[in-house]
Amino acid sequence: MPFTAHEIWGFMPGKRAPYVFTEEWYDGLFGLDNAQPLNNHFWQILLQVRSETNKIIEQARSNKLIGGSLEAQITLYAEPILANLLCELGDELCFILLTSSAVVADYFAASSNAVQCVGINGLKISLAKANGKKCQRCWHYKTNLGEHADYPDICSRCVSNIAGPGETRQFV
């Protein structure tokens, strides 16, 4: 009879956190000072935005507009302070939201289908089905599939990652 994860975790010597996901494996890490960019407060806000975005994605899935989050392109209509914060991530914002596309736009230019977020003041979110085709490697929907003859079913980002210098990410 196989052991449960709890039973295995209990056999390990030493003091342990109740969950492997909350365990700290290295004690030399340090937090960022509040004056630093992309500090804990920044990530806390980002996780709230992600949570609100997930609500919109789940509603779109329920309505059969999309099948999964990577079929979505998200527009975050944000007031200036929040917009500047979100723009810090540049093109990597979609990776945090687990969507094929994510852009930040002016709050007051929000489209009529944008949903006012209950949990975050100054944020409206709209979702549309992503343009393009599904990349067979990363599963993002992109319009640049087949630009390289040797890789007709993958996007240019994936071609760069497997046959070129690869992408450079800063945050996600």
Backbone as ProteinMPNN parsed JSONL, in Angstrom:
{"seq_chain_A": "MPFTAHEIWGFMPGKRAPYVFTEEWYDGLFGLDNAQPLNNHFWQILLQVRSETNKIIEQARSNKLIGGSLEAQITLYAEPILANLLCELGDELCFILLTSSAVVADYFAASSNAVQCVGINGLKISLAKANGKKCQRCWHYKTNLGEHADYPDICSRCVSNIAGPGETRQFV", "coords_chain_A": {"N_chain_A": [[0.842, -1.18, 0.0], [0.692, 2.195, -0.919], [2.344, 5.073, 0.519], [0.938, 8.082, 1.926], [1.374, 11.55, 1.046], [1.53, 13.071, 3.346], [2.295, 11.174, 5.251], [4.835, 10.452, 4.298], [6.163, 12.926, 4.417], [6.104, 13.263, 7.138], [7.999, 11.402, 7.993], [10.439, 12.501, 7.505], [13.463, 13.709, 8.883], [13.941, 16.267, 11.401], [12.654, 19.626, 11.983], [9.655, 20.609, 10.408], [7.61, 22.509, 8.122], [4.009, 22.731, 8.027], [3.124, 22.217, 5.434], [4.552, 21.28, 2.34], [4.664, 23.27, 0.476], [4.897, 25.621, 1.857], [7.257, 25.489, 3.078], [10.5, 26.652, 3.948], [13.423, 26.483, 2.24], [15.913, 27.522, 2.186], [17.809, 29.472, 4.255], [19.102, 31.857, 3.882], [17.866, 33.853, 2.475], [16.473, 37.116, 1.827], [14.129, 39.728, 2.469], [12.758, 42.326, 0.384], [13.338, 45.759, 0.877], [10.839, 48.207, 1.56], [11.265, 50.478, 0.061], [12.416, 49.624, -2.232], [12.028, 48.815, -5.72], [9.48, 46.629, -7.034], [8.855, 45.268, -4.664], [7.624, 43.412, -1.743], [5.043, 44.464, -1.356], [4.366, 45.254, -3.947], [4.191, 42.712, -5.228], [2.123, 41.654, -3.779], [-0.055, 43.244, -4.573], [-0.023, 42.573, -7.266], [-0.724, 39.854, -7.153], [-3.332, 40.144, -6.256], [-4.48, 41.374, -8.495], [-4.144, 39.305, -10.289], [-5.845, 37.41, -9.12], [-8.345, 38.668, -9.435], [-8.418, 38.739, -12.209], [-8.479, 36.015, -12.747], [-11.076, 35.426, -11.927], [-12.584, 36.612, -13.952], [-11.688, 35.125, -16.119], [-12.595, 32.552, -15.401], [-15.348, 32.977, -15.519], [-15.633, 33.464, -18.258], [-14.884, 30.982, -19.208], [-16.957, 29.424, -18.168], [-19.017, 30.473, -19.656], [-18.367, 29.47, -22.078], [-16.787, 30.918, -23.815], [-14.053, 30.776, -23.915], [-11.726, 28.025, -23.684], [-9.589, 27.589, -21.969], [-7.243, 29.418, -19.879], [-5.095, 30.275, -21.483], [-6.228, 30.791, -23.896], [-7.111, 33.313, -23.756], [-7.067, 36.873, -24.153], [-6.216, 39.597, -22.301], [-7.267, 42.766, -21.15], [-6.24, 45.18, -18.995], [-7.696, 47.738, -17.535], [-6.559, 50.406, -15.954], [-6.222, 52.792, -13.298], [-3.895, 55.566, -13.131], [-1.716, 55.142, -11.112], [-1.835, 52.398, -10.461], [-1.671, 51.409, -13.06], [0.936, 52.183, -13.823], [2.388, 50.57, -12.078], [1.684, 47.975, -12.978], [2.71, 48.089, -15.538], [5.407, 47.888, -15.077], [6.159, 45.266, -15.445], [6.139, 44.836, -18.146], [6.157, 42.983, -21.149], [5.981, 40.62, -19.791], [3.779, 40.411, -18.195], [1.63, 38.847, -19.098], [2.499, 36.292, -18.513], [2.327, 36.075, -15.77], [-0.407, 36.285, -15.458], [-1.165, 34.059, -16.785], [-2.085, 34.008, -19.445], [-2.496, 34.431, -23.033], [-2.061, 36.962, -23.896], [-1.642, 40.181, -22.488], [-2.477, 43.427, -21.744], [-2.069, 46.79, -20.597], [-4.208, 49.471, -20.079], [-5.653, 52.803, -20.199], [-7.757, 53.589, -17.519], [-10.066, 55.14, -17.852], [-10.673, 54.778, -20.463], [-11.951, 52.458, -20.734], [-13.556, 49.678, -22.232], [-16.99, 48.89, -23.048], [-17.536, 46.308, -22.286], [-15.865, 45.796, -20.192], [-15.183, 44.724, -16.896], [-15.837, 45.994, -13.741], [-13.658, 45.72, -11.069], [-14.28, 44.259, -7.976], [-12.65, 43.806, -5.795], [-10.452, 45.506, -6.159], [-9.941, 48.857, -6.331], [-10.126, 51.152, -9.038], [-9.614, 49.508, -11.196], [-10.521, 47.859, -14.097], [-11.453, 45.044, -16.008], [-11.193, 43.452, -19.128], [-11.943, 40.745, -21.306], [-11.063, 38.904, -24.141], [-11.249, 36.506, -26.769], [-8.168, 35.11, -27.618], [-6.146, 36.197, -30.35], [-4.957, 34.514, -33.294], [-3.194, 31.354, -33.638], [-2.778, 28.284, -31.799], [0.29, 27.713, -30.334], [2.266, 24.902, -30.673], [4.218, 24.281, -28.879], [4.405, 26.078, -26.59], [1.784, 26.602, -26.094], [0.562, 29.074, -26.098], [-1.562, 31.41, -27.731], [-0.8, 32.735, -30.737], [-0.006, 35.038, -33.39], [2.13, 34.677, -34.959], [2.944, 32.136, -35.846], [4.738, 29.679, -37.699], [6.61, 31.298, -38.957], [9.176, 30.513, -39.275], [10.617, 28.246, -41.396], [11.534, 25.681, -40.656], [10.161, 25.169, -38.361], [7.117, 25.04, -38.391], [4.864, 24.96, -36.717], [5.174, 26.37, -34.389], [5.553, 29.316, -32.312], [7.363, 32.44, -32.784], [8.772, 33.143, -30.457], [9.187, 30.67, -29.224], [10.723, 29.432, -31.221], [13.029, 30.964, -31.017], [13.781, 30.163, -28.478], [14.431, 27.454, -28.782], [16.117, 27.24, -31.0], [17.656, 29.442, -31.156], [19.035, 32.329, -29.507], [17.388, 32.386, -27.32], [14.778, 33.578, -25.121], [14.835, 36.491, -22.986], [13.998, 36.965, -19.76], [12.922, 39.026, -17.058], [11.414, 38.913, -14.716], [9.362, 36.926, -14.533]], "CA_chain_A": [[0.0, 0.0, 0.0], [1.545, 3.384, -0.999], [2.247, 6.061, 1.586], [0.409, 9.394, 1.561], [2.393, 12.601, 1.119], [1.635, 13.469, 4.752], [3.073, 10.147, 5.941], [6.231, 10.57, 3.852], [6.677, 14.194, 4.953], [6.279, 13.05, 8.568], [9.17, 10.567, 8.24], [11.68, 13.243, 7.283], [13.983, 14.218, 10.154], [14.011, 17.702, 11.6], [11.418, 20.405, 12.074], [9.081, 20.85, 9.086], [6.378, 23.29, 7.991], [2.875, 21.824, 7.83], [2.941, 21.928, 4.016], [5.788, 21.404, 1.58], [4.606, 24.52, -0.294], [5.244, 26.759, 2.701], [8.562, 25.216, 3.669], [11.613, 27.479, 3.498], [14.527, 25.562, 2.029], [17.179, 28.234, 2.268], [17.608, 30.505, 5.263], [19.897, 33.028, 3.574], [17.104, 34.81, 1.664], [16.086, 38.331, 2.53], [13.029, 40.458, 1.848], [13.115, 43.625, -0.175], [12.906, 46.936, 1.609], [9.682, 48.847, 0.925], [11.712, 51.517, -0.876], [12.89, 48.958, -3.437], [10.981, 48.488, -6.689], [9.039, 45.238, -7.075], [8.95, 44.733, -3.308], [6.527, 42.538, -1.339], [3.776, 45.162, -1.599], [4.136, 45.15, -5.387], [3.749, 41.36, -5.554], [0.812, 41.473, -3.149], [-1.02, 43.865, -5.487], [-0.038, 41.767, -8.48], [-1.5, 38.648, -6.877], [-4.743, 40.558, -6.22], [-4.879, 41.572, -9.897], [-4.256, 37.955, -10.858], [-7.057, 36.807, -8.57], [-9.488, 39.304, -10.109], [-8.372, 38.277, -13.595], [-8.929, 34.623, -12.747], [-12.545, 35.427, -11.843], [-13.076, 36.938, -15.298], [-11.368, 33.963, -16.95], [-13.507, 31.458, -15.048], [-16.67, 33.312, -16.064], [-15.558, 33.253, -19.71], [-14.871, 29.526, -19.413], [-18.333, 28.969, -17.912], [-19.835, 30.929, -20.788], [-17.832, 28.776, -23.259], [-16.08, 31.847, -24.702], [-12.713, 30.194, -24.023], [-11.592, 26.735, -23.032], [-8.586, 27.715, -20.925], [-6.734, 30.786, -19.719], [-4.197, 30.657, -22.569], [-7.043, 31.244, -25.031], [-7.582, 34.661, -23.431], [-6.263, 38.086, -24.163], [-6.744, 40.411, -21.216], [-6.941, 44.182, -21.07], [-6.397, 45.716, -17.647], [-7.913, 49.186, -17.551], [-6.135, 50.786, -14.61], [-5.912, 54.188, -12.996], [-2.452, 55.774, -13.363], [-0.758, 54.552, -10.169], [-1.857, 50.953, -10.678], [-1.188, 51.163, -14.428], [2.409, 52.268, -13.798], [2.86, 49.376, -11.383], [1.511, 46.822, -13.866], [3.602, 48.253, -16.7], [6.765, 47.512, -14.686], [6.43, 43.91, -15.915], [6.217, 44.832, -19.597], [5.571, 41.838, -21.85], [5.901, 39.452, -18.914], [2.51, 40.426, -17.465], [0.797, 37.714, -19.524], [2.977, 35.064, -17.871], [1.767, 36.062, -14.416], [-1.849, 36.061, -15.568], [-1.351, 32.791, -17.511], [-2.879, 34.279, -20.641], [-1.653, 34.607, -24.215], [-1.789, 38.379, -24.084], [-2.136, 41.065, -21.431], [-2.074, 44.816, -21.942], [-2.57, 47.766, -19.636], [-4.775, 50.635, -20.761], [-6.204, 53.852, -19.349], [-8.995, 53.224, -16.833], [-11.199, 55.907, -18.374], [-10.908, 54.349, -21.842], [-12.436, 51.08, -20.642], [-14.617, 49.285, -23.147], [-18.269, 48.641, -22.379], [-17.569, 44.949, -21.733], [-14.916, 45.692, -19.082], [-15.823, 44.471, -15.608], [-15.255, 46.701, -12.599], [-13.214, 44.777, -10.047], [-14.799, 44.526, -6.642], [-11.55, 43.759, -4.837], [-9.412, 46.497, -6.422], [-10.44, 50.119, -6.88], [-9.332, 51.677, -10.141], [-9.255, 48.467, -12.152], [-11.548, 47.166, -14.862], [-10.812, 44.002, -16.813], [-11.962, 42.873, -20.223], [-11.371, 39.533, -21.856], [-11.468, 38.508, -25.489], [-10.55, 35.309, -27.234], [-6.87, 35.494, -28.173], [-5.954, 36.104, -31.799], [-3.923, 33.612, -33.761], [-3.3, 29.904, -33.485], [-2.103, 27.732, -30.627], [1.655, 27.224, -30.516], [2.338, 23.521, -30.212], [5.23, 24.134, -27.835], [4.08, 26.811, -25.36], [0.318, 26.628, -26.03], [0.029, 30.432, -26.215], [-2.146, 31.721, -29.035], [0.031, 33.769, -31.35], [-0.235, 35.263, -34.82], [3.404, 34.529, -35.681], [3.31, 30.738, -36.063], [5.168, 29.337, -39.042], [7.532, 32.269, -39.553], [10.43, 29.808, -39.542], [10.249, 27.074, -42.204], [11.839, 24.433, -39.956], [9.262, 25.034, -37.209], [5.872, 25.659, -38.854], [3.777, 24.909, -35.747], [5.484, 27.058, -33.136], [5.668, 30.776, -32.399], [8.737, 32.938, -32.91], [9.414, 33.086, -29.134], [9.642, 29.288, -29.032], [11.824, 29.189, -32.157], [14.199, 31.575, -30.395], [14.175, 29.379, -27.308], [15.01, 26.143, -29.11], [17.091, 27.291, -32.093], [18.324, 30.734, -31.161], [19.631, 32.722, -28.229], [16.41, 32.255, -26.239], [14.217, 34.828, -24.619], [15.357, 36.989, -21.723], [12.943, 37.446, -18.87], [13.44, 39.652, -15.851], [10.606, 38.72, -13.517], [8.497, 35.739, -14.48]], "C_chain_A": [[0.891, 1.249, 0.0], [1.307, 4.323, 0.188], [1.599, 7.343, 1.062], [1.549, 10.403, 1.68], [2.601, 13.023, 2.571], [2.485, 12.461, 5.529], [4.552, 10.237, 5.567], [6.87, 11.811, 4.454], [6.949, 14.038, 6.443], [7.509, 12.224, 8.91], [10.483, 11.326, 8.097], [12.16, 13.82, 8.607], [13.964, 15.739, 10.199], [12.645, 18.358, 11.655], [10.932, 20.739, 10.669], [7.845, 21.743, 9.18], [5.229, 22.318, 7.753], [2.673, 21.408, 6.373], [4.268, 22.125, 3.292], [5.825, 22.744, 0.833], [4.979, 25.739, 0.53], [6.596, 26.582, 3.38], [9.604, 26.178, 3.098], [12.843, 26.596, 3.438], [15.887, 26.224, 2.177], [16.996, 29.394, 3.226], [18.417, 31.771, 5.018], [19.165, 34.071, 2.734], [16.718, 36.022, 2.506], [14.94, 38.99, 1.773], [13.524, 41.772, 1.284], [12.552, 44.732, 0.692], [11.756, 47.59, 0.854], [10.069, 49.931, -0.069], [12.196, 50.92, -2.199], [11.744, 48.732, -4.422], [10.676, 46.992, -6.642], [9.189, 44.544, -5.72], [7.74, 43.849, -2.984], [5.163, 43.173, -1.585], [3.39, 45.085, -3.082], [3.561, 43.782, -5.734], [2.399, 41.053, -4.92], [-0.288, 42.058, -4.041], [-1.142, 43.035, -6.759], [-0.845, 40.478, -8.296], [-2.987, 38.963, -6.764], [-5.275, 40.756, -7.631], [-5.055, 40.207, -10.565], [-5.531, 37.26, -10.379], [-8.307, 37.367, -9.251], [-9.561, 38.861, -11.571], [-8.867, 36.838, -13.694], [-10.45, 34.514, -12.654], [-13.16, 35.681, -13.219], [-12.842, 35.746, -16.231], [-12.332, 32.823, -16.662], [-14.917, 31.723, -15.566], [-16.698, 33.088, -17.576], [-15.531, 31.765, -20.04], [-16.272, 28.96, -19.206], [-19.262, 29.316, -19.063], [-19.377, 30.342, -22.116], [-17.202, 29.729, -24.274], [-14.664, 31.34, -24.959], [-12.724, 28.833, -23.341], [-10.625, 26.783, -21.863], [-8.01, 29.11, -20.912], [-5.811, 31.214, -20.85], [-4.938, 31.033, -23.848], [-7.491, 32.69, -24.855], [-6.543, 35.729, -23.732], [-6.969, 39.053, -23.218], [-6.332, 41.857, -21.414], [-7.253, 44.638, -19.66], [-6.496, 47.226, -17.753], [-7.654, 49.688, -16.137], [-5.928, 52.288, -14.494], [-4.39, 54.34, -12.962], [-1.489, 55.09, -12.403], [-0.683, 53.039, -10.361], [-1.317, 50.609, -12.065], [0.336, 51.202, -14.476], [3.02, 51.049, -13.13], [2.813, 48.16, -12.3], [2.454, 46.886, -15.061], [5.054, 47.936, -16.374], [7.147, 46.148, -15.252], [6.538, 43.814, -17.426], [5.502, 43.641, -20.211], [5.413, 40.6, -20.975], [4.605, 39.388, -18.114], [1.635, 39.233, -17.831], [1.234, 36.411, -18.868], [2.458, 34.958, -16.441], [0.278, 35.747, -14.459], [-2.182, 34.73, -16.235], [-2.317, 32.951, -18.672], [-1.935, 34.45, -21.823], [-1.263, 36.057, -24.432], [-2.36, 39.152, -22.91], [-1.586, 42.459, -21.699], [-2.712, 45.678, -20.867], [-3.03, 48.98, -20.421], [-5.337, 51.607, -19.727], [-7.578, 53.448, -18.804], [-10.217, 53.891, -17.466], [-11.493, 55.61, -19.845], [-11.482, 52.937, -21.886], [-13.593, 50.835, -21.602], [-15.885, 48.954, -22.354], [-18.348, 47.233, -21.784], [-16.586, 44.751, -20.575], [-15.678, 45.581, -17.769], [-15.071, 45.222, -14.521], [-14.885, 45.679, -11.528], [-13.735, 45.204, -8.687], [-13.651, 44.641, -5.646], [-10.479, 44.814, -5.012], [-10.054, 47.741, -7.034], [-9.533, 50.559, -8.016], [-8.888, 50.637, -11.135], [-10.513, 47.877, -12.771], [-10.817, 46.182, -15.771], [-11.745, 43.574, -17.928], [-11.188, 41.686, -20.781], [-11.923, 39.324, -23.251], [-10.724, 37.231, -25.819], [-9.274, 35.758, -27.932], [-6.84, 35.305, -29.683], [-4.899, 35.049, -32.109], [-4.252, 32.158, -33.543], [-2.487, 29.469, -32.28], [-0.717, 27.207, -31.003], [1.725, 25.827, -29.913], [3.384, 23.298, -29.126], [4.8, 24.804, -26.534], [2.577, 26.937, -25.106], [-0.276, 28.04, -25.987], [-0.549, 30.59, -27.614], [-1.419, 32.924, -29.588], [-0.276, 33.877, -32.835], [1.024, 35.027, -35.628], [3.863, 33.074, -35.799], [3.759, 30.539, -37.506], [6.084, 30.335, -39.702], [8.889, 31.654, -39.863], [10.075, 28.484, -40.217], [10.498, 25.747, -41.49], [10.885, 24.154, -38.798], [7.9, 25.663, -37.532], [4.763, 25.74, -37.802], [4.071, 25.615, -34.433], [5.712, 28.551, -33.383], [7.136, 31.199, -32.439], [9.474, 32.935, -31.575], [9.968, 31.69, -28.889], [10.773, 28.934, -29.994], [13.108, 29.765, -31.566], [14.7, 30.74, -29.225], [14.816, 28.042, -27.662], [16.104, 26.204, -30.169], [17.858, 28.607, -32.148], [18.866, 31.053, -29.784], [18.671, 32.56, -27.043], [15.923, 33.616, -25.754], [14.906, 35.217, -23.302], [14.174, 37.517, -20.93], [13.596, 38.032, -17.63], [12.711, 39.186, -14.594], [9.903, 37.376, -13.434], [9.015, 34.69, -15.445]], "O_chain_A": [[1.775, 1.354, 0.851], [0.223, 4.359, 0.771], [1.707, 7.649, -0.125], [2.56, 10.141, 2.333], [3.729, 13.303, 2.979], [3.298, 12.848, 6.368], [5.42, 10.11, 6.43], [7.997, 11.754, 4.946], [7.909, 14.609, 6.962], [8.022, 12.336, 10.024], [11.529, 10.839, 8.526], [11.363, 14.36, 9.374], [13.971, 16.407, 9.164], [11.619, 17.725, 11.406], [11.737, 21.119, 9.819], [7.131, 21.735, 10.183], [5.459, 21.19, 7.319], [2.105, 20.348, 6.11], [5.02, 23.046, 3.611], [6.903, 23.287, 0.589], [5.338, 26.778, -0.025], [7.022, 27.429, 4.164], [9.589, 26.48, 1.905], [13.263, 26.029, 4.446], [16.904, 25.538, 2.28], [16.107, 30.221, 3.025], [18.421, 32.67, 5.859], [19.765, 35.064, 2.322], [16.649, 35.952, 3.733], [14.81, 38.816, 0.561], [14.584, 42.267, 1.666], [11.425, 44.646, 1.179], [11.712, 47.528, -0.374], [9.281, 50.268, -0.952], [12.365, 51.646, -3.179], [10.612, 48.485, -4.006], [11.525, 46.191, -6.253], [9.596, 43.385, -5.644], [6.923, 43.572, -3.863], [4.225, 42.483, -1.984], [2.225, 44.876, -3.417], [2.562, 43.691, -6.448], [1.617, 40.275, -5.467], [-1.33, 41.433, -4.237], [-2.244, 42.822, -7.265], [-1.572, 40.067, -9.202], [-3.821, 38.137, -7.137], [-6.398, 40.351, -7.934], [-6.007, 39.991, -11.314], [-6.211, 36.596, -11.162], [-9.218, 36.616, -9.6], [-10.648, 38.636, -12.102], [-9.594, 36.49, -14.624], [-11.045, 33.609, -13.239], [-14.14, 35.039, -13.598], [-13.707, 35.405, -17.037], [-12.836, 32.192, -17.591], [-15.604, 30.799, -16.001], [-17.683, 32.578, -18.11], [-16.099, 31.34, -21.046], [-16.723, 28.114, -19.978], [-20.171, 28.558, -19.401], [-19.929, 30.673, -23.165], [-17.091, 29.396, -25.454], [-14.14, 31.455, -26.067], [-13.602, 28.527, -22.534], [-10.823, 26.086, -20.868], [-8.255, 29.9, -21.824], [-5.741, 32.404, -21.158], [-4.327, 31.544, -24.787], [-8.179, 33.233, -25.719], [-5.337, 35.527, -23.591], [-8.172, 39.289, -23.333], [-5.198, 42.146, -21.795], [-8.38, 44.503, -19.184], [-5.509, 47.91, -18.025], [-8.44, 49.425, -15.227], [-5.521, 52.96, -15.442], [-3.673, 53.354, -12.785], [-0.511, 54.499, -12.86], [0.406, 52.469, -10.416], [-0.589, 49.63, -12.224], [0.959, 50.345, -15.103], [4.056, 50.55, -13.57], [3.781, 47.405, -12.392], [2.939, 45.859, -15.536], [5.858, 47.735, -17.283], [8.323, 45.892, -15.513], [6.993, 42.792, -17.939], [4.373, 43.326, -19.836], [4.772, 39.633, -21.385], [4.36, 38.4, -17.421], [0.969, 38.668, -16.965], [0.413, 35.512, -18.686], [2.18, 33.859, -15.962], [-0.239, 35.031, -13.602], [-3.34, 34.315, -16.252], [-3.234, 32.152, -18.861], [-0.725, 34.596, -21.646], [-0.254, 36.348, -25.076], [-3.429, 38.822, -22.398], [-0.38, 42.644, -21.859], [-3.754, 45.338, -20.305], [-2.333, 49.458, -21.315], [-5.476, 51.279, -18.549], [-8.45, 53.016, -19.557], [-11.274, 53.273, -17.596], [-12.455, 56.134, -20.405], [-11.499, 52.296, -22.937], [-14.483, 51.67, -21.76], [-15.839, 48.764, -21.139], [-19.143, 46.992, -20.875], [-16.488, 43.649, -20.035], [-16.685, 46.257, -17.559], [-13.852, 45.113, -14.389], [-15.718, 44.866, -11.13], [-13.637, 46.37, -8.305], [-13.685, 45.487, -4.752], [-9.666, 45.012, -4.11], [-10.636, 47.683, -8.118], [-8.319, 50.362, -7.965], [-7.903, 50.835, -11.846], [-11.437, 47.456, -12.075], [-9.711, 46.451, -16.24], [-12.936, 43.357, -17.709], [-9.959, 41.634, -20.732], [-13.108, 39.542, -23.504], [-9.695, 36.92, -25.218], [-9.299, 36.682, -28.745], [-7.435, 34.37, -30.219], [-4.052, 34.739, -31.271], [-5.397, 31.775, -33.303], [-1.618, 30.198, -31.804], [-0.582, 26.36, -31.885], [1.294, 25.604, -28.781], [3.425, 22.228, -28.519], [4.826, 24.17, -25.48], [2.158, 27.336, -24.019], [-1.49, 28.19, -25.852], [-0.072, 29.971, -28.565], [-1.42, 33.999, -28.988], [-0.747, 32.925, -33.456], [1.005, 35.16, -36.852], [5.065, 32.816, -35.848], [3.22, 31.159, -38.423], [6.322, 30.237, -40.905], [9.665, 32.219, -40.634], [9.312, 27.691, -39.665], [9.753, 24.789, -41.694], [10.812, 23.026, -38.31], [7.571, 26.719, -36.992], [3.816, 26.507, -37.971], [3.316, 25.481, -33.47], [6.017, 28.982, -34.495], [8.032, 30.402, -32.159], [10.689, 32.742, -31.554], [11.089, 31.539, -28.403], [11.693, 28.208, -29.617], [14.156, 29.122, -31.612], [15.907, 30.625, -29.009], [15.661, 27.548, -26.915], [16.942, 25.305, -30.232], [18.619, 28.851, -33.085], [19.126, 30.153, -28.985], [19.101, 32.594, -25.89], [16.568, 34.645, -25.952], [15.479, 34.376, -22.609], [13.448, 38.404, -21.38], [14.669, 37.602, -17.206], [13.317, 39.075, -13.528], [9.858, 36.761, -12.369], [8.431, 33.612, -15.556]]}, "name": "protein", "num_of_chains": 1, "seq": "MPFTAHEIWGFMPGKRAPYVFTEEWYDGLFGLDNAQPLNNHFWQILLQVRSETNKIIEQARSNKLIGGSLEAQITLYAEPILANLLCELGDELCFILLTSSAVVADYFAASSNAVQCVGINGLKISLAKANGKKCQRCWHYKTNLGEHADYPDICSRCVSNIAGPGETRQFV"}
